[in-house]
Amino acid sequence: MTKYGQAAIEAVKLLEKGFCHNPKDAWGHLQKRFLEKVQQAKKGCPKGAFLGLCEEGLIKGVKEGHYCDSIKNKEYAVKAVEAIKHNPELTNNKSKLWDYVVGSNKAQNNQMDVVIALWERGYIND
């Protein structure tokens, strides 16, 4: 599992245990623990994917709300969840999932790591 997938899982756990009160705070808290380099901590794509899923109420135990300013990363994550719901085998091929989501040669920037990790751990709502 990548650092961003691990950060997403840990963020949900912080929310479940009540250590953080909203997804933005949970992700921010984890930047210090999991993401050693400043560039990793500030990377907006995985954060936008995580917060976008939370915003849409797709994460178990997280209420819908306004958590995300990233339109595209949220869109990518939500579309990836829908694709995985129809074809769970896509979690075994991040590149194929990304191709389905964007349909172009645009580079994936860890958004799928977040989605796949949350799906595999059972944190995505049905």
N, C-alpha and C positions, 0 to 999 in steps of 0.2 A: 504494500500500500504506500502511496506517495505521502509526502509531508502534508500536502493539501487535503488529501482524503482523510488522513489521520486528524488534522486540525478540525475538519467538519464533524467527524465523529465525536471528538472531545468537546466541541462547542455544544453539540446536542446534549451530551452528558452533563455539562455545566448547567444548562437550562433545566434539565430534568431534576437535578439535585437542588435547584434554587440558588446556586452560587452566583448566577447572573440572571438579570431580569428581562433581557431582550437579546435577540440574536446578534445585533451589532456589538454589544458589550462582550458577549461570549467570544465572538471572533477576535475582537480586539485584545482580549485577555490572552488568547492563545498565540497571538503573534509573538509575544515575548517568549513563550515556552517552546514552540515548535519550529519557528522560522528564524534561524540564526542570522541570516544576512538581511540587511536593511531592504535590499531589492525584493527578497522573498516576502518579507513582512508587508511591504506596501503593494504587492502585486494585486491589482484590482479584479482580474478576471475570475479567479477561484472564489474570492470574497463575494463578488457580484452574483456568481452562480449560487453560492450558499444562501446569501440573503434573499435572492430572488425566489428560491424554493420556499424559504420561510415565509416570505411575503404572500405567496400564493396559498399558504396553508398546506403545503405538500409534505412537511416534516411532522412526524408524529409528536404530539405534545406541544407544538408551537402554534400559537394563534396567528391567524392572518393579521397583517398590519403593514404599515409602511416602514420598511427597513432598508430599502435598496434604491439607489439612484441609477444603477446600471440597467439600461433597457435591453441591450443586446445580450449581455451575459445571463441575465434572467431569462430571456427568450430561449437561449441555447439550452439552459438547464431544464426548463420546463418541457421543451420539445424532446430532450433526451429522455426524461422520465416517461413521457407518453410513448416514445419508441420502445423503451425497455418493457413497459407494461404489455405491449403487443408482441414483443419478441425478447424475452429475458436473456437469450443467448448473446445479445449485443453487449452484455457486460463483459464478455470474454474477449471482445475485440474493440478496444477504445477507438482505433482509427476508423473502423467501419461505422461505429456509432456516431463519431464526429462527422463523417461524410454524409450520413443520413440527416444529421441536424443542420448542417450548413450547405451541403450540396455543392461545394466549391473547393478550391485549393487553399482556402484560408487556413492558417496554422492554428491548431488547438493550443490553448494556453491554460491547461490544468482544470478547465471547467468540468470535463468529463471525469476527472479523478474524483472530484467532489461528489458528483452524481452517482458514480459507480460505488464508491465507498458507502454512501448513505443507503443505497439500494441493497448492497450485499449484507449490511448489518441490520436490515429491516426497519430503517427509520423513515422510509417513504410511505406515505399514506396510499392505500389502495384506491 
